[in-house]
């Protein structure tokens, strides 16, 4: 019997041939990676600063549970404003970073054109969260 994981990735590769699916897949992968990365870095900065989640919440005039959920829950979708406020409390600012050449090939170009020249590599990169 076929390995279910391999069947999934083969089906995904087939689905990625559809330009609309390809774009949605890349956008969602980039969004998840960006939020996860920011949240992880903010949590490290908070710990290094020796501040409790309640102290961070107080500093930006929000409820402690908002910060607790944001920094503890993997399924959060905080606003950019909230991320910027928390970063500021911790002495950081948010900024844009240009893509590497590889990310141009596997993110920017497929988003612009709706086509990827290497669907196997695209799926592999997003499977292991190696974008941006």
Helices and strands as residue ranges (DSSP letters): H 4-15, H 19-49, H 53-59, H 64-72, H 80-89, H 101-103, I 104-108, H 109-113, H 119-127
